Amino acid sequence: MAGDSPTALAGSRDGFGQDQEHGSRGTAELRCPTLAGASRSLPTALGKGTAGGAGLGVTIPMGFKRPRGALEARKGLFRLTMRALVLLAALVAAAAGTETFVGHQVLRIVPHTDEELQKVQELQDLEELQLDFWLAPRGPGHPVDVRVPFPSLQPLKAHLEANGVSYSIMIEDVQALVDHERTEMLRGRRQLPLSTNTFDYATYHSLDEIYTFMDLLVAENPNLVSKIEIGRSTENRPLYVLKFSKGGTNRPAVWIDTGIHSREWVTQASGVWFAKKIVLDHKNDQGLASILDKMDIFLEIVTNPDGFVFTQTQNRMWRKTRSRHSGSVCIGVDPNRNWDAGFGGPGASNNPCSETYHGPYANSEPEVKAIVDFVKNHGNIKAFVSIHSYSQLLLYPYGYTTTPVPDQQELHQISKEAVTALSSLYGTNYKYGSIITTIYQASGGTIDWTYNQGIKYSFTFELRDTGRYGFLLPAKQIVPTAQETWLALKVIMLHALDHLY
């Protein structure tokens, strides 16, 4: 799939044209994180064109074979190392009481008729199955991705087959991907970065590591970057926004946020990369320089810090905030259904246990209220971009109503140009359009509210991929995802600059 394509620019692990001092990781990485899969895919993953020991440190001329004992010894050492890392990750998870996903699969269900679609929609109400809809039902012919716990697998498959609904397995073993991801994070935490130049942009990071990065970036660039605390989360974590400005007061501004849905890790990781990119290019990139000559950029990298910490310590698949509400044992609100734009309408749930629970009232979540207050107090934000994953989409309002926005034609043209720029780097294919016509009806969404506040250039991205890994996108795709998305962001920002209102 398009989202599974290129990894990074050759010789540049961080995508900034410079190798980090810890060395550059090649593209020959294990595609399948399971140990069995690692064994099966060794010849492919470690390179072709050499015999026997390809990629194991010694090149064997074609036509010759490495002594069997040496090859087996090296393979055995490799397997032992991988097992040790996976075991360590499992022990850390167990010690922390982390929820596991052993035996869970992600099924892609494709209803082809309205009747089949109804059968799939009915599954959303069967709480006893504990299904986690990664891509919700939207219409005949559109895929529905569902994480299915092991005990529910056979009953669900039997139900689908009995009703003639086709499905395939997208992720064979969710826990294997989670283990692989955790192993890579543990492997990358051998030393703390002393500057943003030695920060590893090609791996996933904890909240503390991201906040440390922000402090380093501000300290290194005091004349361009500052850090603003716009509020506190439910669990009293600071909500930090980076401000990039060449000076002046209340200038026209662009807002970008990442990570409002906490499990969408490639978004926070991309936000970190964007921050460094702005610092590196603010003088030598003519387009970015012209933007910053007249506009400020605000970037909230971890918009839902409570949820983000929870994904890293308790439940990797957590989406919502961590607020508690009377009358329910279920925790959290979907912060992209909590805005005062068609609040509580179709496309959001009034069930506190639902992944799309809209909350008790609009702006009930401090993470949402902080942005609402900031936008209103600032009063001069001209473009607002909220970044999610996955599906490879660029969306504009509305989500809560079929009524087209007055600026629909202009927003559609900007989307087309932005997607063209994005795909020019790696060929990644994006679709674009209004939320309600491109995916489904969703009320209480971020950019519907910002548009209604008068921010004409309001957009939402859904980053890589299209379902091969879903929310568990391999870390080697962080940098190329951020690189291509940045090209689209520049199109939006430059258009806003050229059409200030």
Phi, psi and omega in degrees: 000160184303320183289348180262011185281219197310150183262296182202164177297140182302133175074012182219087184299324184270353179081004180257010180080017180221138176279142175284158185291344177276002175100162182260130177275131179287172180278352182279074180249157180297126179281322181257120186280350179287152181296319178297317179295324179298319180294318182295323189263009182305310183301320180289314186292328186262009171105150180252172173093356174235155186260147171065287190255032183307132176078359183262017172109342181228130178272126179257125180304148178301139180095351179243158180235144173292143174309132187304320182297319180294317179298313181296324179296316180293318177298319179296320178296319179299315181296319179298318179297314180296319179296321180295317180293317179296319178298318178299315179300318180295319179295318178298316180298316181295318181297327182273357182071030183289139177293136180251164184232038181297126179082354178289143174234155171254117179262140170258114181255132181237097175284132184257346180230167177298324179295315178295321178300318179298319178299321179288319179298326180297334179296334182295337182268355182270080186298333183295338178281343179054045179282143179243105183279110178280321170236116185284158176300136179226336179171163178303135179089348180264135182291148174239119180259128185226127170277125186243120176298153185307314182296339182266353187300304184294315177301319181292314180298320178296319179298315181296315181294322180295331181260008176070023181267125184282148177208161174219165180264116179274317178233116185291323185213100182300319183297326179298318177293319178298316179298317181297317179298314180294321178300316179296322179294318179296321181293330183273000184256037182283332179210146179280140179290142178266347178205170178287349176284334180257003175293141181270104182277353184254027173217166178274148186231158176282169178300316180299320179294321179292318178294325175296317176303315181300316180295320177297317182297319179294316181297324181282338186225058187295339181272355180237321189244136171224161182244129182243136172263114185263357179166191179229146180283177177306318181267020172068030172273146179291143175257102187262140174234133173271133177248125177251116186208144174265010177117175183095167182241136174050044179287161173307146189219158172247135175248134175229129173232148178228152173079023178292328168262116198293332185279355184272067192299331181294340180285312177298319180297321177293322178301319176300315180296318178303316183300314179293322180299317179299316180297316183291326190254000190294344177255317189268350176262113187301319181296310180295321179299319180293325177297310183287344175293331185238344187228157170258156175239127175251132184228113175259107188282318180241090187283337181232073188295325179298312179297321181297314177299320181295324178294334184265346183242334187232309187214103184302336186263014181289133185250323194271187170282189182238028181282154177248146183224138184299143177091000180214143176275347182281148188247143168096156179231145173287111185288354174258018171231010190255003183271158186274065177217098186065028186306135177079006181275189179302145181093007172219158185248146173263008178268115183300343179271354182280150176292342180248027178300127186277351181094169184289334178197163181299139179064025179293334184273128182300332178294324177282314182301325180297319179289318178303312181296319181297312181299315181295316181292325180291307173075002184223028177277127187255337178221140182224121183234121178250126191249127181236180165212156005233174173144345181062067181225150168237119190238150173229169183294157006254163172250335187264351181215152178280351179294121180295148176289152180302331182262023187305316184296317179293315180296324179293319180293318176300316180301316179301315181291321180294317180293323176298316178296317180300313185287346182293339185277307184235002180080013180294130187267123177243147168257160182211158180155186177289156183302311188289331180270340184264322179238286183193173176286132178215121182259157178073027183274158184304302191283342171294319178293315182295321178298316180293342175278358178100007177271095189300317186269075181251123185221154171234132172260145163244109187282188179305156357249215177250015173129348180301317177242339179062234181285352183255043181300129181301145184300334181293348177264358181300304186297311178297327176297313180296318181301310184290324179294324180300323179298320178291319178301320179297322177300314181295314182294319180293324177295317178299318178299318183281349182228049178297142184228000000 
